Amino acid sequence: MNPGKITSVSRISPLKRLSPSRFLAVKECALREVWAADGAPSLLPSSPRARLGTVIHSLLELAGNGQLGTSPEGQIDKTWGRLVSKCEAQMSNSWLERSLVPLSKTVPDFEVRRLRARRIALHMAAGAGASVEASQEVRGIGFEVWVETADHLVGGRIDEMQPSADGPKLRDYKTGQILEADTPEGISTIKISYQTQLRLYAALYACKFGQWPSRLEVVDLDGREFEVPFEIASCEALLEEASRVLATINEKIQNSRSTQEAANILATPGPSNCSACSYRPECPAYRTARQRSSLTGWPADVFGIVQYVRTLANGRISLGINTPTSPTTLTRVRNLEPTETRHPALNFLKEGDLVGIFNVRGDQQGSDFSESSMTAVYSLEST
């Protein structure tokens, strides 16, 4: 695919495996998860915080595996620098994300998150040696414990299985917000996606090792532990459902007569699903649904036919667009950076072209928008 131009829908292949961390996501929109599992390139920039979260998870994985040593203060700092540099190099090679480098400037709490990650990594590295010794005597104890069903179709890695007097504790480390944001005042609820993930891991652990965890915990970067209650029967039911969901998705893919048909069958467009999807620029179901829907909360995107491309006094670009939802009002997207490295599509967009401009800034009820740090411009083909 040429930068800034979408001419076809990415291939769609059956899922080989479903992980607990993606179970709810695949139920929300199977198409998004199928593309992700198949390695389809992201079409929108990841948030800098998400990128840093990946760095943190990599650091903790190395610490938990004992790859940073048992006295790793200096090694952790070196590894952090290496992981950040590698991540920023990847971002710099992407026209979608190079403007978000360096992460130290685009993640407001970068240093706070670094120090918290460092503290957790020190704790995990110190316990890695003891876990290795314990795991030699007790299977299923330690960091990055692989669990799966007997048919290998549902599986993933548990961050840590920690020994205790009551039995092994299942611990999952999270770099972002752990509690639901929209719960009533005074009530703290762990995100449903995290609860579901840990209960699936518990069932998989029992499948693999013949023993249920004594406790499920989500751990944040401050080391705070949040217990996830569970019942064996409900965990087993979740695992059975995961297997059914995987089989159903693959059956739909195999029975589809074309990639386009499969995409339409697997997609579940809606404001919340599409807002979190980095593949929506090439999803025809998304474009069709939002044009026909009266719902609010859709992503801040603009679709339509280019009426003009103008260079402003400050050197930036303004696009006039005729949109299907407001055919009598010209929509303007202004202050677009004209450099090829930021918006390659501006080099070839012309009057009459179909354009999609994603993650703009402005009131979705209005007709005047501007560029944000996450904006991406694409030339599109008509559906």
N, C-alpha and C positions, 0 to 999 in steps of 0.2 A: 504493500500500500504506500502510495506517495504521501509525504507529510502534508496534512491539510486537505486531503481528498479521500472520500469514501466512495468506492464504486461497486462494492459487492458485500455480501454478508459472509462473515467468517465461517469456516467449516464447522460442522457439528458432529462430534463422535460420542459414542456411548461412554458413560462413566465407568472407570475401572474399579474405583473404590470410593466409598463415602466416609468422610471423617466426622467425628463428633462435633468438631468446631464449625463445620459447614452444614450440619443437618437442618437447622431451622432456616438457614439462608437458602438452601436448595428447595425447601418447601415454599418459601416466599416467591422465588423466581428461579425455576430450573434452568432457564436459558443462560442467565448470568453465571451460574455455577458451572454449567457445562463448558462454556467458553473459557472460564478461568482454569478449570481442570485441564483443558486441552492446550493451555499456554497461549491463548489468544492475547495479543498485545493490548494493554490498556489504552483507551482512546481519550481519557481525560487525566489530568495530573492527580496524583495522590496528594493528600494534604501533607505538609511538612511534618506535622505531629505523627501521622501514620508512618511516614518514612523513618522517623526517629524511633518509633515503637518497634519497628523491625530490627533496627540496630540494637536496641536494648535486649530484645528477645534473643538475638544471636549471641550477645555477650553472656547472658544468663545460661544459655545452652552450653557454651564453652566452659563456663565455670562449673556447671553441674556435672559435666562429663569429665572433670578433673584435668582439663587441658590447659588450665592456667596455673597449676601447681597448688601447693597447700599454703604457701606464703606469698600470695600473688599481688600485693599492692601495686608494685611497679608494672607488673605484667598486665594487670587490668587496665591501667592507664594507657599503656602502649596499644593494647588490643582495642580499646575504645577508639583511640585515634585512627587506627587502621580501618576499623569497621565504618567509622564516619566518613573517612576519605574514600573508601570503596563505594559507599552509598552515594556520596556527592558526585563521584566520577560517573556513576551510572546516570544520575539525574542530569548532569551536564551534557551527556550524549543524547539526551531526549529533548526535542524541541518543545515538548509539553512541560518539562520540569526544570529546564536549565535556569529559568528566571527565579526559581525558589532556592537556589544555592547562594550562600552557605546556610546550612541548617541553623547555625548559631545565631543568624540574623532573622530567620523566618519562623523559628519556634520561640515564642516569647519566654518560656520557662526552660529553655535549653539547659542552662547550668544546674537548675534545681533537679531536673530529671536525670542529668548525668550523675550528680552526687547520690541521688536515691538509687539509681541503677548500680553504682559502684558499691554501695553499702550492701545491697542484696547479693551482688556477685561475690563479695568477700565472704558473706555468710554461706553461700552455696559452695564456694570453693573449699572452705574449711570443712564442710560436711561431706564433700565428695569422697575424700579418702576413707572416711568411716563407712560411707554408703557402699563403696566398692568392697570393703572387707565384709560388710553385712550381706551383700548380695551374693557373695561366694557361698554363704551358708543358707541364705533364704532367697529363693527365686522371687523376682518381682519387687525387689527393694532397690531404691536408688533413683537417679535422675534419668529423664528421657526413656522411660520404660515403654517399650512397644507392646500394644495390645491389639487383638483383632479377633474376628469370628473365625470359626473353623474353615469357612469357605473363602476367607481373606477379603470379603467384599465390604466389610465395615471395619475400620481400624484407624489407629492414630497413636501418637506418643503422649504419654502422661508426663507432665513436667517433673513431678517428684512423687515417689511412694516412700513415705517416711515410716520407719518402724516405731511402734509404741506398745505399751503394755496391753492395750485393748485390741491390737491388730494394726495392720498397715493403714496409714493415713494417706489419702489422695490429695495432693496439693497442686493447684494450678496458678501460675503467676501471670498477672495482668498488668499491662503498662498504662491502661486508660482508666476511665471512670468505671467503677464496679457497680454502683447503685443506680437504680432507675431514677431518672430525673423528674418524672411527672407523677410521683406518688404523693398522697396527701401529706400535709405537714406533720412532722413528728413520726412518720412511718418510713423505715429504711428497708428497701427491698432489693436484693441482688438481682441484676438483670436476668430476665427469663432465659436469654440465650446462654448465659454462663451456667445457670442452674441445669438447663437441659444438657449442655455439653458435659458437665461433670457427672451427671447421672448416667449418661451413655458410657462415659469412660469407666464408671464403676461396674456396669454390666459387662463391658468388654474385659475388664480385669478379672471378673469372676469366670468368664469364658476361658481366658487364657491360663489362669493360675488356680482355678477351683476354689477361690476364697474371695469374700466380699470385703471391701475396705471398711474400716471401723468408723471412718469420718471423712467427709468431703470438705475441702477448704479452698476458697479463692484468696490469694495473697496479693496485696498491692505493693507498690514500690517503697512504701514506708514500712513494710513488714507486717501490716495489719492483716489479721486473719478473719475471714468471713465464712461462717459455716453454712453449708448447703444441706438442708435436711433431705433424707431420701428414704424410700421404701423399696424393698427388693422387687416386689411385684410390678411397681410402676416403672422401675428401671428396665426390667425385662420386657415390659410392653413397649417401651421406647425403642429398644434395640430391634424388636420384631418390626416395629413401624419403619425404622430406618431401612431395614432390608427390603420391605415392601416398596417404599418410596424409590429406592434405587432401581428395583426391578421394573417399576412402572415407567420411570423416566427412560430407561434404556429400551423398553418395548415401544414407546412412542417414537423414539429416534429411528429404530429399525423399521417401523411401519410407515415412516414418512416417505413420500415420493420425491421430495426435493429438500434442499437445504432451507429454502424459503418457507416451505410448509412446516418443517421441523421447528424453525425459529418462531413461527406464529403459534404453534401448538405449545411450545415450552414456555413462552413469555407470559408473565403475569404483570402487565403494566399497571401502575398506580402511583400516586404521589410519593408514598414512603419508599416503595421498592425502587422506583426509578431515581430518586434523589441520591441513593447510595450506590448507584450503578455506574461504573466507568465505561461500560459498553453501550450506553444509550445512544451515542451518535450514530451507530449503525443498526439500531433496532427499529425496524419499521412498525412493530406493534406499539412501541412507545409513542412514536410520532402520531400514529392514527388515533390512539387512545386519548392523548391530551388534546387533540383538535376537536374530538367529539364530546369530551367530558366537561361537566360543569363543576367538577370538584376543585377545591383550592389546594394549595400546598405543592403543586408541581414544581420541579426544578426551575431555576431561573434561566431558561433557555429561550432563544428566539429562532423561529424557522420562517422562511419565506423566500420570495423572489427579490433579487437585488434590483433596486430602482436606480441607485447611483452609488458611486465610490468617489469620495471627495477627500482631498488633502486639506487639513485645517491649518490655520496660521501658525500653530505650534509644531507643525510637521507630522502630527498624528492623523489617523484616518477616521472618517465618519462614513458609515454605511446607511443608506436609506432602504428599507425593506418593506415589501408588501406582504403581510402575514395572512394566512387563511382565517384566523380568528378575528382579525380586524381589517377586512379588505378595503374599507373606506378611509382608514387612517394610516398614514405612513409611519412606520416604526423606525426610530433612529437609534443606532448603536454608535457611540462616539468615543473618541480618545483611544482608539486601538493603536497599539504600537506597530509601526510599519515595517520593522526589520524582519528579514526573512527568518532569522533564528527564533523569533517570537511567534509570528503568525505567517507561516509559509503561504497559506491560502490567499493572502492579500496580493500576492504577486500575479495571480491568474484569475481572480474573481472579476467578473464583469457584469454589466447590466443584463438581466434576463436569467442569470444563474440561480439555482436553488442553493441556499446557504443555511447552515445551522451554526448558531453562536451560543456556546454553552457556558454556564456559570457567569452570567453577566451580573452587574450591579444595578439595582433599580427596583421600582415598584411594578410587580407583575400586572397590575391593573392599568398601568400607564403605557406610554409609547416612547419613552425616552430612557435609554440605558447606556451604561458605560462599562469599560473593561475593569475586571477585578484581577487579582494576582492568579486566579485559577481559570481564567477565561481561555477557551479554545475555539478556533474558527475552522469550520470545515465546509468545503464544497461538496454537495450531496447529489445523488441521483434520485430522480422521482420514483416513488413507490408505485 
